[in-house]
């Protein structure tokens, strides 16, 4: 895990300290939770399809173009 340091306004630190005490967790744990929520659960963040995520992999292997539907390739499959 990477360490960082940051400066907080006094009022934010007071709220953070109070919440951490009420929840029984560290201030670091609260900050991590808040950042993860902001970074990974942001509704404005564009959701990518599998095709968009793996688009650079399409066509990167050699083989027959009709592999998915040509029954000749399934002869003796599983034997």
mmJSON file of the N, C-alpha and C atoms, coordinates in Angstrom:
{"data_MODEL":{"atom_site":{
"group_PDB":["ATOM","ATOM","ATOM","ATOM","ATOM","ATOM","ATOM","ATOM","ATOM","ATOM","ATOM","ATOM","ATOM","ATOM","ATOM","ATOM","ATOM","ATOM","ATOM","ATOM","ATOM","ATOM","ATOM","ATOM","ATOM","ATOM","ATOM","ATOM","ATOM","ATOM","ATOM","ATOM","ATOM","ATOM","ATOM","ATOM","ATOM","ATOM","ATOM","ATOM","ATOM","ATOM","ATOM","ATOM","ATOM","ATOM","ATOM","ATOM","ATOM","ATOM","ATOM","ATOM","ATOM","ATOM","ATOM","ATOM","ATOM","ATOM","ATOM","ATOM","ATOM","ATOM","ATOM","ATOM","ATOM","ATOM","ATOM","ATOM","ATOM","ATOM","ATOM","ATOM","ATOM","ATOM","ATOM","ATOM","ATOM","ATOM","ATOM","ATOM","ATOM","ATOM","ATOM","ATOM","ATOM","ATOM","ATOM","ATOM","ATOM","ATOM","ATOM","ATOM","ATOM","ATOM","ATOM","ATOM","ATOM","ATOM","ATOM","ATOM","ATOM","ATOM","ATOM","ATOM","ATOM","ATOM","ATOM","ATOM","ATOM","ATOM","ATOM","ATOM","ATOM","ATOM","ATOM","ATOM","ATOM","ATOM","ATOM","ATOM","ATOM","ATOM","ATOM","ATOM","ATOM","ATOM","ATOM","ATOM","ATOM","ATOM","ATOM","ATOM","ATOM","ATOM","ATOM","ATOM","ATOM","ATOM","ATOM","ATOM","ATOM","ATOM","ATOM","ATOM","ATOM","ATOM","ATOM","ATOM","ATOM","ATOM","ATOM","ATOM","ATOM","ATOM","ATOM","ATOM","ATOM","ATOM","ATOM","ATOM","ATOM","ATOM","ATOM","ATOM","ATOM","ATOM","ATOM","ATOM","ATOM","ATOM","ATOM","ATOM","ATOM","ATOM","ATOM","ATOM","ATOM","ATOM","ATOM","ATOM","ATOM","ATOM","ATOM","ATOM","ATOM","ATOM","ATOM","ATOM","ATOM","ATOM","ATOM","ATOM","ATOM","ATOM","ATOM","ATOM","ATOM","ATOM","ATOM","ATOM","ATOM","ATOM","ATOM","ATOM","ATOM","ATOM","ATOM","ATOM","ATOM","ATOM","ATOM","ATOM","ATOM","ATOM","ATOM","ATOM","ATOM","ATOM","ATOM","ATOM","ATOM","ATOM","ATOM","ATOM","ATOM","ATOM","ATOM","ATOM","ATOM","ATOM","ATOM","ATOM","ATOM","ATOM","ATOM","ATOM","ATOM"],
"id":[1,2,3,4,5,6,7,8,9,10,11,12,13,14,15,16,17,18,19,20,21,22,23,24,25,26,27,28,29,30,31,32,33,34,35,36,37,38,39,40,41,42,43,44,45,46,47,48,49,50,51,52,53,54,55,56,57,58,59,60,61,62,63,64,65,66,67,68,69,70,71,72,73,74,75,76,77,78,79,80,81,82,83,84,85,86,87,88,89,90,91,92,93,94,95,96,97,98,99,100,101,102,103,104,105,106,107,108,109,110,111,112,113,114,115,116,117,118,119,120,121,122,123,124,125,126,127,128,129,130,131,132,133,134,135,136,137,138,139,140,141,142,143,144,145,146,147,148,149,150,151,152,153,154,155,156,157,158,159,160,161,162,163,164,165,166,167,168,169,170,171,172,173,174,175,176,177,178,179,180,181,182,183,184,185,186,187,188,189,190,191,192,193,194,195,196,197,198,199,200,201,202,203,204,205,206,207,208,209,210,211,212,213,214,215,216,217,218,219,220,221,222,223,224,225,226,227,228,229,230,231,232,233,234,235,236,237],
"type_symbol":["N","C","C","N","C","C","N","C","C","N","C","C","N","C","C","N","C","C","N","C","C","N","C","C","N","C","C","N","C","C","N","C","C","N","C","C","N","C","C","N","C","C","N","C","C","N","C","C","N","C","C","N","C","C","N","C","C","N","C","C","N","C","C","N","C","C","N","C","C","N","C","C","N","C","C","N","C","C","N","C","C","N","C","C","N","C","C","N","C","C","N","C","C","N","C","C","N","C","C","N","C","C","N","C","C","N","C","C","N","C","C","N","C","C","N","C","C","N","C","C","N","C","C","N","C","C","N","C","C","N","C","C","N","C","C","N","C","C","N","C","C","N","C","C","N","C","C","N","C","C","N","C","C","N","C","C","N","C","C","N","C","C","N","C","C","N","C","C","N","C","C","N","C","C","N","C","C","N","C","C","N","C","C","N","C","C","N","C","C","N","C","C","N","C","C","N","C","C","N","C","C","N","C","C","N","C","C","N","C","C","N","C","C","N","C","C","N","C","C","N","C","C","N","C","C","N","C","C","N","C","C","N","C","C","N","C","C"],
"label_atom_id":["N","CA","C","N","CA","C","N","CA","C","N","CA","C","N","CA","C","N","CA","C","N","CA","C","N","CA","C","N","CA","C","N","CA","C","N","CA","C","N","CA","C","N","CA","C","N","CA","C","N","CA","C","N","CA","C","N","CA","C","N","CA","C","N","CA","C","N","CA","C","N","CA","C","N","CA","C","N","CA","C","N","CA","C","N","CA","C","N","CA","C","N","CA","C","N","CA","C","N","CA","C","N","CA","C","N","CA","C","N","CA","C","N","CA","C","N","CA","C","N","CA","C","N","CA","C","N","CA","C","N","CA","C","N","CA","C","N","CA","C","N","CA","C","N","CA","C","N","CA","C","N","CA","C","N","CA","C","N","CA","C","N","CA","C","N","CA","C","N","CA","C","N","CA","C","N","CA","C","N","CA","C","N","CA","C","N","CA","C","N","CA","C","N","CA","C","N","CA","C","N","CA","C","N","CA","C","N","CA","C","N","CA","C","N","CA","C","N","CA","C","N","CA","C","N","CA","C","N","CA","C","N","CA","C","N","CA","C","N","CA","C","N","CA","C","N","CA","C","N","CA","C","N","CA","C","N","CA","C","N","CA","C","N","CA","C","N","CA","C","N","CA","C","N","CA","C"],
"label_alt_id":[null,null,null,null,null,null,null,null,null,null,null,null,null,null,null,null,null,null,null,null,null,null,null,null,null,null,null,null,null,null,null,null,null,null,null,null,null,null,null,null,null,null,null,null,null,null,null,null,null,null,null,null,null,null,null,null,null,null,null,null,null,null,null,null,null,null,null,null,null,null,null,null,null,null,null,null,null,null,null,null,null,null,null,null,null,null,null,null,null,null,null,null,null,null,null,null,null,null,null,null,null,null,null,null,null,null,null,null,null,null,null,null,null,null,null,null,null,null,null,null,null,null,null,null,null,null,null,null,null,null,null,null,null,null,null,null,null,null,null,null,null,null,null,null,null,null,null,null,null,null,null,null,null,null,null,null,null,null,null,null,null,null,null,null,null,null,null,null,null,null,null,null,null,null,null,null,null,null,null,null,null,null,null,null,null,null,null,null,null,null,null,null,null,null,null,null,null,null,null,null,null,null,null,null,null,null,null,null,null,null,null,null,null,null,null,null,null,null,null,null,null,null,null,null,null,null,null,null,null,null,null,null,null,null,null,null,null],
"label_comp_id":["UNK","UNK","UNK","UNK","UNK","UNK","UNK","UNK","UNK","UNK","UNK","UNK","UNK","UNK","UNK","UNK","UNK","UNK","UNK","UNK","UNK","UNK","UNK","UNK","UNK","UNK","UNK","UNK","UNK","UNK","UNK","UNK","UNK","UNK","UNK","UNK","UNK","UNK","UNK","UNK","UNK","UNK","UNK","UNK","UNK","UNK","UNK","UNK","UNK","UNK","UNK","UNK","UNK","UNK","UNK","UNK","UNK","UNK","UNK","UNK","UNK","UNK","UNK","UNK","UNK","UNK","UNK","UNK","UNK","UNK","UNK","UNK","UNK","UNK","UNK","UNK","UNK","UNK","UNK","UNK","UNK","UNK","UNK","UNK","UNK","UNK","UNK","UNK","UNK","UNK","UNK","UNK","UNK","UNK","UNK","UNK","UNK","UNK","UNK","UNK","UNK","UNK","UNK","UNK","UNK","UNK","UNK","UNK","UNK","UNK","UNK","UNK","UNK","UNK","UNK","UNK","UNK","UNK","UNK","UNK","UNK","UNK","UNK","UNK","UNK","UNK","UNK","UNK","UNK","UNK","UNK","UNK","UNK","UNK","UNK","UNK","UNK","UNK","UNK","UNK","UNK","UNK","UNK","UNK","UNK","UNK","UNK","UNK","UNK","UNK","UNK","UNK","UNK","UNK","UNK","UNK","UNK","UNK","UNK","UNK","UNK","UNK","UNK","UNK","UNK","UNK","UNK","UNK","UNK","UNK","UNK","UNK","UNK","UNK","UNK","UNK","UNK","UNK","UNK","UNK","UNK","UNK","UNK","UNK","UNK","UNK","UNK","UNK","UNK","UNK","UNK","UNK","UNK","UNK","UNK","UNK","UNK","UNK","UNK","UNK","UNK","UNK","UNK","UNK","UNK","UNK","UNK","UNK","UNK","UNK","UNK","UNK","UNK","UNK","UNK","UNK","UNK","UNK","UNK","UNK","UNK","UNK","UNK","UNK","UNK","UNK","UNK","UNK","UNK","UNK","UNK","UNK","UNK","UNK","UNK","UNK","UNK"],
"label_asym_id":["A","A","A","A","A","A","A","A","A","A","A","A","A","A","A","A","A","A","A","A","A","A","A","A","A","A","A","A","A","A","A","A","A","A","A","A","A","A","A","A","A","A","A","A","A","A","A","A","A","A","A","A","A","A","A","A","A","A","A","A","A","A","A","A","A","A","A","A","A","A","A","A","A","A","A","A","A","A","A","A","A","A","A","A","A","A","A","A","A","A","A","A","A","A","A","A","A","A","A","A","A","A","A","A","A","A","A","A","A","A","A","A","A","A","A","A","A","A","A","A","A","A","A","A","A","A","A","A","A","A","A","A","A","A","A","A","A","A","A","A","A","A","A","A","A","A","A","A","A","A","A","A","A","A","A","A","A","A","A","A","A","A","A","A","A","A","A","A","A","A","A","A","A","A","A","A","A","A","A","A","A","A","A","A","A","A","A","A","A","A","A","A","A","A","A","A","A","A","A","A","A","A","A","A","A","A","A","A","A","A","A","A","A","A","A","A","A","A","A","A","A","A","A","A","A","A","A","A","A","A","A","A","A","A","A","A","A"],
"label_entity_id":["1","1","1","1","1","1","1","1","1","1","1","1","1","1","1","1","1","1","1","1","1","1","1","1","1","1","1","1","1","1","1","1","1","1","1","1","1","1","1","1","1","1","1","1","1","1","1","1","1","1","1","1","1","1","1","1","1","1","1","1","1","1","1","1","1","1","1","1","1","1","1","1","1","1","1","1","1","1","1","1","1","1","1","1","1","1","1","1","1","1","1","1","1","1","1","1","1","1","1","1","1","1","1","1","1","1","1","1","1","1","1","1","1","1","1","1","1","1","1","1","1","1","1","1","1","1","1","1","1","1","1","1","1","1","1","1","1","1","1","1","1","1","1","1","1","1","1","1","1","1","1","1","1","1","1","1","1","1","1","1","1","1","1","1","1","1","1","1","1","1","1","1","1","1","1","1","1","1","1","1","1","1","1","1","1","1","1","1","1","1","1","1","1","1","1","1","1","1","1","1","1","1","1","1","1","1","1","1","1","1","1","1","1","1","1","1","1","1","1","1","1","1","1","1","1","1","1","1","1","1","1","1","1","1","1","1","1"],
"label_seq_id":[1,1,1,2,2,2,3,3,3,4,4,4,5,5,5,6,6,6,7,7,7,8,8,8,9,9,9,10,10,10,11,11,11,12,12,12,13,13,13,14,14,14,15,15,15,16,16,16,17,17,17,18,18,18,19,19,19,20,20,20,21,21,21,22,22,22,23,23,23,24,24,24,25,25,25,26,26,26,27,27,27,28,28,28,29,29,29,30,30,30,31,31,31,32,32,32,33,33,33,34,34,34,35,35,35,36,36,36,37,37,37,38,38,38,39,39,39,40,40,40,41,41,41,42,42,42,43,43,43,44,44,44,45,45,45,46,46,46,47,47,47,48,48,48,49,49,49,50,50,50,51,51,51,52,52,52,53,53,53,54,54,54,55,55,55,56,56,56,57,57,57,58,58,58,59,59,59,60,60,60,61,61,61,62,62,62,63,63,63,64,64,64,65,65,65,66,66,66,67,67,67,68,68,68,69,69,69,70,70,70,71,71,71,72,72,72,73,73,73,74,74,74,75,75,75,76,76,76,77,77,77,78,78,78,79,79,79],
"pdbx_PDB_ins_code":[null,null,null,null,null,null,null,null,null,null,null,null,null,null,null,null,null,null,null,null,null,null,null,null,null,null,null,null,null,null,null,null,null,null,null,null,null,null,null,null,null,null,null,null,null,null,null,null,null,null,null,null,null,null,null,null,null,null,null,null,null,null,null,null,null,null,null,null,null,null,null,null,null,null,null,null,null,null,null,null,null,null,null,null,null,null,null,null,null,null,null,null,null,null,null,null,null,null,null,null,null,null,null,null,null,null,null,null,null,null,null,null,null,null,null,null,null,null,null,null,null,null,null,null,null,null,null,null,null,null,null,null,null,null,null,null,null,null,null,null,null,null,null,null,null,null,null,null,null,null,null,null,null,null,null,null,null,null,null,null,null,null,null,null,null,null,null,null,null,null,null,null,null,null,null,null,null,null,null,null,null,null,null,null,null,null,null,null,null,null,null,null,null,null,null,null,null,null,null,null,null,null,null,null,null,null,null,null,null,null,null,null,null,null,null,null,null,null,null,null,null,null,null,null,null,null,null,null,null,null,null,null,null,null,null,null,null],
"Cartn_x":[0.843,0.0,0.895,0.513,1.279,0.881,1.847,1.589,1.514,0.568,0.5,0.247,0.484,0.133,-0.698,-1.579,-2.393,-2.713,-3.065,-3.433,-4.951,-5.562,-7.002,-7.306,-8.368,-8.816,-9.209,-9.074,-9.351,-10.755,-11.764,-13.139,-13.331,-12.664,-12.753,-12.078,-10.946,-10.248,-11.087,-11.755,-12.611,-13.753,-14.389,-15.481,-14.964,-13.822,-13.219,-12.867,-12.281,-11.913,-13.157,-14.192,-15.44,-16.083,-16.159,-16.764,-15.947,-14.639,-13.777,-13.99,-14.122,-14.36,-15.724,-16.75,-18.103,-18.144,-17.435,-17.444,-16.429,-15.49,-14.459,-13.433,-13.145,-12.141,-11.136,-10.092,-9.087,-9.516,-8.907,-9.167,-8.693,-7.587,-7.08,-8.099,-8.742,-9.744,-10.914,-11.352,-12.453,-12.063,-10.853,-10.396,-10.293,-9.753,-9.677,-11.068,-12.012,-13.385,-14.005,-13.79,-14.341,-13.719,-12.41,-11.74,-12.18,-12.299,-12.765,-14.168,-15.031,-16.379,-16.372,-15.529,-15.44,-14.853,-13.799,-13.098,-13.788,-14.363,-14.857,-16.374,-17.098,-18.56,-19.195,-18.453,-18.941,-19.895,-21.182,-22.141,-21.819,-21.069,-20.732,-19.587,-18.929,-17.831,-18.392,-17.814,-18.309,-18.115,-19.189,-19.115,-18.74,-17.712,-17.244,-17.766,-18.114,-18.51,-17.262,-17.474,-16.343,-15.623,-16.377,-15.774,-14.872,-15.328,-14.504,-13.245,-13.368,-12.216,-11.209,-11.699,-10.824,-10.663,-11.036,-11.001,-9.639,-8.581,-7.243,-6.836,-7.597,-7.278,-7.949,-8.953,-9.699,-8.79,-8.726,-7.9,-6.432,-6.076,-4.664,-4.193,-5.082,-4.686,-5.039,-4.309,-4.553,-5.437,-6.241,-7.08,-8.192,-8.981,-10.073,-11.13,-11.695,-12.703,-14.054,-14.288,-15.595,-15.557,-14.641,-14.45,-15.685,-16.427,-17.546,-18.773,-18.87,-20.086,-19.838,-18.614,-18.332,-18.186,-19.09,-19.112,-17.919,-17.225,-16.037,-14.977,-14.915,-13.92,-14.287,-15.539,-15.988,-15.858,-15.429,-15.234,-14.2,-14.501,-13.627,-13.361,-14.172,-13.989,-14.34,-13.48,-13.725,-13.314,-12.673,-12.237,-10.772],
"Cartn_y":[-1.162,0.0,1.234,2.207,3.434,4.456,5.196,6.28,7.606,8.446,9.819,10.716,11.976,12.932,14.031,14.632,15.714,16.684,17.879,18.918,19.08,19.092,19.264,20.547,21.221,22.353,21.834,22.68,22.262,21.694,22.328,21.846,20.467,20.192,18.871,17.827,18.166,17.242,16.935,17.946,17.722,16.761,16.966,16.07,14.658,14.565,13.265,12.532,13.241,12.651,12.178,13.001,12.659,11.424,11.381,10.233,8.969,9.076,7.911,7.353,8.229,7.772,7.103,7.695,7.107,5.738,5.581,4.305,3.309,3.802,2.916,2.477,3.368,3.083,4.232,4.053,5.103,6.148,7.315,8.347,7.883,7.152,6.634,5.711,4.866,3.944,4.726,5.777,6.598,7.292,7.809,8.496,7.511,6.307,5.285,4.942,4.748,4.405,5.516,6.754,7.88,7.977,7.793,7.861,6.729,5.527,4.401,4.663,5.2,5.534,6.576,7.558,8.621,8.112,7.32,6.885,5.754,4.801,3.592,3.499,4.363,4.279,5.58,6.354,7.633,7.38,7.77,7.5,8.223,9.294,10.01,9.335,8.387,7.663,6.776,6.848,6.1,4.603,3.87,2.42,1.868,1.034,0.482,-0.936,-1.26,-2.623,-3.493,-4.797,-5.703,-5.413,-5.141,-4.842,-3.61,-2.575,-1.374,-1.641,-2.484,-2.788,-3.704,-4.633,-5.618,-5.387,-4.221,-3.927,-4.115,-3.84,-3.978,-5.444,-6.37,-7.792,-8.464,-7.823,-8.404,-8.489,-9.684,-9.913,-10.135,-10.345,-10.489,-11.943,-12.885,-14.285,-14.793,-15.792,-16.396,-17.621,-17.913,-19.103,-18.982,-20.037,-20.009,-18.988,-18.322,-17.305,-17.857,-19.14,-19.728,-20.722,-20.56,-21.487,-21.613,-20.565,-20.596,-21.331,-21.553,-22.178,-23.338,-23.65,-24.743,-26.05,-26.985,-28.241,-29.138,-28.881,-29.689,-29.564,-28.432,-28.211,-28.945,-29.391,-30.064,-31.582,-32.112,-33.566,-34.004,-35.065,-35.633,-34.693,-33.667,-32.757,-33.466,-33.399,-34.002,-35.455,-35.985,-37.384,-37.478],
"Cartn_z":[0.0,0.0,0.0,-0.772,-0.938,0.124,0.638,1.591,0.865,1.285,0.799,2.003,1.825,2.877,2.241,3.038,2.522,3.64,3.258,4.219,4.171,5.358,5.462,6.225,5.845,6.665,8.059,9.068,10.444,10.62,9.993,10.155,9.542,8.424,7.798,8.686,9.263,10.153,11.389,11.935,13.104,12.773,11.632,11.21,10.958,10.322,10.032,11.32,12.263,13.551,14.297,14.304,14.989,14.373,13.06,12.381,12.613,12.562,12.79,14.192,15.172,16.545,16.675,16.064,16.122,15.467,14.348,13.628,14.167,14.957,15.505,14.477,13.547,12.513,12.479,11.725,11.607,10.572,10.688,9.687,8.311,8.276,7.0,6.332,7.135,6.576,5.981,6.667,6.141,4.843,4.793,3.581,2.424,2.679,1.629,1.111,2.033,1.648,0.793,1.198,0.447,-0.947,-1.026,-2.334,-3.254,-2.698,-3.52,-4.047,-3.191,-3.634,-4.731,-4.589,-5.584,-6.899,-6.81,-8.016,-8.758,-8.015,-8.661,-8.751,-8.069,-8.087,-8.543,-9.272,-9.77,-10.939,-10.808,-11.882,-13.188,-13.12,-14.354,-15.11,-14.434,-15.077,-16.186,-17.36,-18.508,-18.299,-18.483,-18.388,-19.768,-19.808,-21.072,-21.257,-22.485,-22.809,-22.901,-22.942,-23.103,-24.407,-25.457,-26.752,-26.663,-25.955,-25.813,-24.989,-23.97,-23.125,-23.831,-24.643,-25.275,-26.769,-27.237,-28.67,-29.308,-28.561,-29.131,-29.286,-28.693,-28.794,-29.995,-30.547,-31.661,-32.88,-33.436,-34.611,-34.309,-33.051,-32.71,-32.784,-33.069,-33.189,-34.586,-35.009,-36.312,-36.144,-37.12,-37.086,-38.115,-38.229,-39.202,-38.795,-39.765,-39.501,-39.115,-39.418,-39.149,-37.982,-37.067,-35.964,-35.085,-34.904,-33.969,-34.5,-35.798,-36.314,-37.279,-37.627,-38.555,-37.779,-37.996,-37.241,-37.546,-38.635,-38.95,-37.845,-37.184,-36.139,-34.848,-34.749,-33.507,-33.577,-34.72,-34.824,-33.806,-33.067,-32.047,-30.883,-30.743,-29.621,-28.315,-27.351,-26.049,-25.943,-26.967,-26.924,-26.665],
"occupancy":[1.0,1.0,1.0,1.0,1.0,1.0,1.0,1.0,1.0,1.0,1.0,1.0,1.0,1.0,1.0,1.0,1.0,1.0,1.0,1.0,1.0,1.0,1.0,1.0,1.0,1.0,1.0,1.0,1.0,1.0,1.0,1.0,1.0,1.0,1.0,1.0,1.0,1.0,1.0,1.0,1.0,1.0,1.0,1.0,1.0,1.0,1.0,1.0,1.0,1.0,1.0,1.0,1.0,1.0,1.0,1.0,1.0,1.0,1.0,1.0,1.0,1.0,1.0,1.0,1.0,1.0,1.0,1.0,1.0,1.0,1.0,1.0,1.0,1.0,1.0,1.0,1.0,1.0,1.0,1.0,1.0,1.0,1.0,1.0,1.0,1.0,1.0,1.0,1.0,1.0,1.0,1.0,1.0,1.0,1.0,1.0,1.0,1.0,1.0,1.0,1.0,1.0,1.0,1.0,1.0,1.0,1.0,1.0,1.0,1.0,1.0,1.0,1.0,1.0,1.0,1.0,1.0,1.0,1.0,1.0,1.0,1.0,1.0,1.0,1.0,1.0,1.0,1.0,1.0,1.0,1.0,1.0,1.0,1.0,1.0,1.0,1.0,1.0,1.0,1.0,1.0,1.0,1.0,1.0,1.0,1.0,1.0,1.0,1.0,1.0,1.0,1.0,1.0,1.0,1.0,1.0,1.0,1.0,1.0,1.0,1.0,1.0,1.0,1.0,1.0,1.0,1.0,1.0,1.0,1.0,1.0,1.0,1.0,1.0,1.0,1.0,1.0,1.0,1.0,1.0,1.0,1.0,1.0,1.0,1.0,1.0,1.0,1.0,1.0,1.0,1.0,1.0,1.0,1.0,1.0,1.0,1.0,1.0,1.0,1.0,1.0,1.0,1.0,1.0,1.0,1.0,1.0,1.0,1.0,1.0,1.0,1.0,1.0,1.0,1.0,1.0,1.0,1.0,1.0,1.0,1.0,1.0,1.0,1.0,1.0,1.0,1.0,1.0,1.0,1.0,1.0,1.0,1.0,1.0,1.0,1.0,1.0],
"B_iso_or_equiv":[0.0,0.0,0.0,0.0,0.0,0.0,0.0,0.0,0.0,0.0,0.0,0.0,0.0,0.0,0.0,0.0,0.0,0.0,0.0,0.0,0.0,0.0,0.0,0.0,0.0,0.0,0.0,0.0,0.0,0.0,0.0,0.0,0.0,0.0,0.0,0.0,0.0,0.0,0.0,0.0,0.0,0.0,0.0,0.0,0.0,0.0,0.0,0.0,0.0,0.0,0.0,0.0,0.0,0.0,0.0,0.0,0.0,0.0,0.0,0.0,0.0,0.0,0.0,0.0,0.0,0.0,0.0,0.0,0.0,0.0,0.0,0.0,0.0,0.0,0.0,0.0,0.0,0.0,0.0,0.0,0.0,0.0,0.0,0.0,0.0,0.0,0.0,0.0,0.0,0.0,0.0,0.0,0.0,0.0,0.0,0.0,0.0,0.0,0.0,0.0,0.0,0.0,0.0,0.0,0.0,0.0,0.0,0.0,0.0,0.0,0.0,0.0,0.0,0.0,0.0,0.0,0.0,0.0,0.0,0.0,0.0,0.0,0.0,0.0,0.0,0.0,0.0,0.0,0.0,0.0,0.0,0.0,0.0,0.0,0.0,0.0,0.0,0.0,0.0,0.0,0.0,0.0,0.0,0.0,0.0,0.0,0.0,0.0,0.0,0.0,0.0,0.0,0.0,0.0,0.0,0.0,0.0,0.0,0.0,0.0,0.0,0.0,0.0,0.0,0.0,0.0,0.0,0.0,0.0,0.0,0.0,0.0,0.0,0.0,0.0,0.0,0.0,0.0,0.0,0.0,0.0,0.0,0.0,0.0,0.0,0.0,0.0,0.0,0.0,0.0,0.0,0.0,0.0,0.0,0.0,0.0,0.0,0.0,0.0,0.0,0.0,0.0,0.0,0.0,0.0,0.0,0.0,0.0,0.0,0.0,0.0,0.0,0.0,0.0,0.0,0.0,0.0,0.0,0.0,0.0,0.0,0.0,0.0,0.0,0.0,0.0,0.0,0.0,0.0,0.0,0.0,0.0,0.0,0.0,0.0,0.0,0.0],
"pdbx_formal_charge":[null,null,null,null,null,null,null,null,null,null,null,null,null,null,null,null,null,null,null,null,null,null,null,null,null,null,null,null,null,null,null,null,null,null,null,null,null,null,null,null,null,null,null,null,null,null,null,null,null,null,null,null,null,null,null,null,null,null,null,null,null,null,null,null,null,null,null,null,null,null,null,null,null,null,null,null,null,null,null,null,null,null,null,null,null,null,null,null,null,null,null,null,null,null,null,null,null,null,null,null,null,null,null,null,null,null,null,null,null,null,null,null,null,null,null,null,null,null,null,null,null,null,null,null,null,null,null,null,null,null,null,null,null,null,null,null,null,null,null,null,null,null,null,null,null,null,null,null,null,null,null,null,null,null,null,null,null,null,null,null,null,null,null,null,null,null,null,null,null,null,null,null,null,null,null,null,null,null,null,null,null,null,null,null,null,null,null,null,null,null,null,null,null,null,null,null,null,null,null,null,null,null,null,null,null,null,null,null,null,null,null,null,null,null,null,null,null,null,null,null,null,null,null,null,null,null,null,null,null,null,null,null,null,null,null,null,null],
"auth_seq_id":[1,1,1,2,2,2,3,3,3,4,4,4,5,5,5,6,6,6,7,7,7,8,8,8,9,9,9,10,10,10,11,11,11,12,12,12,13,13,13,14,14,14,15,15,15,16,16,16,17,17,17,18,18,18,19,19,19,20,20,20,21,21,21,22,22,22,23,23,23,24,24,24,25,25,25,26,26,26,27,27,27,28,28,28,29,29,29,30,30,30,31,31,31,32,32,32,33,33,33,34,34,34,35,35,35,36,36,36,37,37,37,38,38,38,39,39,39,40,40,40,41,41,41,42,42,42,43,43,43,44,44,44,45,45,45,46,46,46,47,47,47,48,48,48,49,49,49,50,50,50,51,51,51,52,52,52,53,53,53,54,54,54,55,55,55,56,56,56,57,57,57,58,58,58,59,59,59,60,60,60,61,61,61,62,62,62,63,63,63,64,64,64,65,65,65,66,66,66,67,67,67,68,68,68,69,69,69,70,70,70,71,71,71,72,72,72,73,73,73,74,74,74,75,75,75,76,76,76,77,77,77,78,78,78,79,79,79],
"auth_comp_id":["UNK","UNK","UNK","UNK","UNK","UNK","UNK","UNK","UNK","UNK","UNK","UNK","UNK","UNK","UNK","UNK","UNK","UNK","UNK","UNK","UNK","UNK","UNK","UNK","UNK","UNK","UNK","UNK","UNK","UNK","UNK","UNK","UNK","UNK","UNK","UNK","UNK","UNK","UNK","UNK","UNK","UNK","UNK","UNK","UNK","UNK","UNK","UNK","UNK","UNK","UNK","UNK","UNK","UNK","UNK","UNK","UNK","UNK","UNK","UNK","UNK","UNK","UNK","UNK","UNK","UNK","UNK","UNK","UNK","UNK","UNK","UNK","UNK","UNK","UNK","UNK","UNK","UNK","UNK","UNK","UNK","UNK","UNK","UNK","UNK","UNK","UNK","UNK","UNK","UNK","UNK","UNK","UNK","UNK","UNK","UNK","UNK","UNK","UNK","UNK","UNK","UNK","UNK","UNK","UNK","UNK","UNK","UNK","UNK","UNK","UNK","UNK","UNK","UNK","UNK","UNK","UNK","UNK","UNK","UNK","UNK","UNK","UNK","UNK","UNK","UNK","UNK","UNK","UNK","UNK","UNK","UNK","UNK","UNK","UNK","UNK","UNK","UNK","UNK","UNK","UNK","UNK","UNK","UNK","UNK","UNK","UNK","UNK","UNK","UNK","UNK","UNK","UNK","UNK","UNK","UNK","UNK","UNK","UNK","UNK","UNK","UNK","UNK","UNK","UNK","UNK","UNK","UNK","UNK","UNK","UNK","UNK","UNK","UNK","UNK","UNK","UNK","UNK","UNK","UNK","UNK","UNK","UNK","UNK","UNK","UNK","UNK","UNK","UNK","UNK","UNK","UNK","UNK","UNK","UNK","UNK","UNK","UNK","UNK","UNK","UNK","UNK","UNK","UNK","UNK","UNK","UNK","UNK","UNK","UNK","UNK","UNK","UNK","UNK","UNK","UNK","UNK","UNK","UNK","UNK","UNK","UNK","UNK","UNK","UNK","UNK","UNK","UNK","UNK","UNK","UNK","UNK","UNK","UNK","UNK","UNK","UNK"],
"auth_asym_id":["A","A","A","A","A","A","A","A","A","A","A","A","A","A","A","A","A","A","A","A","A","A","A","A","A","A","A","A","A","A","A","A","A","A","A","A","A","A","A","A","A","A","A","A","A","A","A","A","A","A","A","A","A","A","A","A","A","A","A","A","A","A","A","A","A","A","A","A","A","A","A","A","A","A","A","A","A","A","A","A","A","A","A","A","A","A","A","A","A","A","A","A","A","A","A","A","A","A","A","A","A","A","A","A","A","A","A","A","A","A","A","A","A","A","A","A","A","A","A","A","A","A","A","A","A","A","A","A","A","A","A","A","A","A","A","A","A","A","A","A","A","A","A","A","A","A","A","A","A","A","A","A","A","A","A","A","A","A","A","A","A","A","A","A","A","A","A","A","A","A","A","A","A","A","A","A","A","A","A","A","A","A","A","A","A","A","A","A","A","A","A","A","A","A","A","A","A","A","A","A","A","A","A","A","A","A","A","A","A","A","A","A","A","A","A","A","A","A","A","A","A","A","A","A","A","A","A","A","A","A","A","A","A","A","A","A","A"],
"auth_atom_id":["N","CA","C","N","CA","C","N","CA","C","N","CA","C","N","CA","C","N","CA","C","N","CA","C","N","CA","C","N","CA","C","N","CA","C","N","CA","C","N","CA","C","N","CA","C","N","CA","C","N","CA","C","N","CA","C","N","CA","C","N","CA","C","N","CA","C","N","CA","C","N","CA","C","N","CA","C","N","CA","C","N","CA","C","N","CA","C","N","CA","C","N","CA","C","N","CA","C","N","CA","C","N","CA","C","N","CA","C","N","CA","C","N","CA","C","N","CA","C","N","CA","C","N","CA","C","N","CA","C","N","CA","C","N","CA","C","N","CA","C","N","CA","C","N","CA","C","N","CA","C","N","CA","C","N","CA","C","N","CA","C","N","CA","C","N","CA","C","N","CA","C","N","CA","C","N","CA","C","N","CA","C","N","CA","C","N","CA","C","N","CA","C","N","CA","C","N","CA","C","N","CA","C","N","CA","C","N","CA","C","N","CA","C","N","CA","C","N","CA","C","N","CA","C","N","CA","C","N","CA","C","N","CA","C","N","CA","C","N","CA","C","N","CA","C","N","CA","C","N","CA","C","N","CA","C","N","CA","C","N","CA","C","N","CA","C","N","CA","C","N","CA","C","N","CA","C"],
"pdbx_PDB_model_num":[1,1,1,1,1,1,1,1,1,1,1,1,1,1,1,1,1,1,1,1,1,1,1,1,1,1,1,1,1,1,1,1,1,1,1,1,1,1,1,1,1,1,1,1,1,1,1,1,1,1,1,1,1,1,1,1,1,1,1,1,1,1,1,1,1,1,1,1,1,1,1,1,1,1,1,1,1,1,1,1,1,1,1,1,1,1,1,1,1,1,1,1,1,1,1,1,1,1,1,1,1,1,1,1,1,1,1,1,1,1,1,1,1,1,1,1,1,1,1,1,1,1,1,1,1,1,1,1,1,1,1,1,1,1,1,1,1,1,1,1,1,1,1,1,1,1,1,1,1,1,1,1,1,1,1,1,1,1,1,1,1,1,1,1,1,1,1,1,1,1,1,1,1,1,1,1,1,1,1,1,1,1,1,1,1,1,1,1,1,1,1,1,1,1,1,1,1,1,1,1,1,1,1,1,1,1,1,1,1,1,1,1,1,1,1,1,1,1,1,1,1,1,1,1,1,1,1,1,1,1,1,1,1,1,1,1,1]
}}}
